[in-house]
Amino acid sequence: AQSVAQPEDQVNVAEGNPLTVKCTYSVSGNPYLFWYVQYPNRGLQFLLKYITGDNLVKGSYGFEAEFNKSQTSFHLKKPSALVSDSALYFCAVRGAGGYQKVTFGIGTKLQVIP
Amino acid sequence: NAGVTQTPKFQVLKTGQSMTLQCAQDMNHEYMSWYRQDPGMGLRLIHYSVGAGITDQGEVPNGYNVSRSTTEDFPLRLLSAAPSQTSVYFCASSNLAGEEETQYFGPGTRLLVL
């Protein structure tokens, strides 16, 4: 069965500092990997995805993520955090090709401190 | 283009009552899914569909039914509500188009079962 692990319930970072939100996954075959963000009392919004190609993926709002096949990881990063980045972040995975369900992690709360 | 819409936004039920959460999308997406979000549990997949007439179970299907008679609609039925079904429910759709694949989420339905 496929799964996603987000080992940190919460990440605190000072405004202007780089941030990393960790994600590791398990899936049969090649993965499709996604990051979503949820602001309070809102639905999830797409940030970025890895389907194929370059291991470094750039997405919305200055976020990027690095796919590491050997470590089965897809960590979310941003060079300089903003207070407005404070939100709940979800990593998700599905197997490549065909019709396969998407599995989400439990989420990591990012708190950017002014 | 309304995206993914969900109704109602908020509902209170008594134990044993039944109800249907509505979900519709106007993007002609093949893949639709229902998730529930609970504190500390992240998003858990209830049911999903890869096209009209095709549905399958996710991680937590018990107590819920779905059907997909059209591409646009994917209602979720609670047969006999229980307090354990108190949660926020999100519907999502996707085009399963490889590099163009992105899940779009509705605004959610908050359900309280007394």
Interface residues (C-beta under 8 A of the other chain):
Chain A: Q6 D9 Y32 F34 Y36 R42 G43 L44 Q45 F46 K49 I51 T52 F90 A92 Y99 K101 V102 T103 F104 G105 I106 G107
Chain B: E30 Y31 S33 Y35 G40 M41 G42 L43 R44 L45 Y48 V50 G51 D56 G58 E59 F90 A92 S94 L96 G98 E99 E101 T102 Q103 Y104 F105 G106 P107 G108
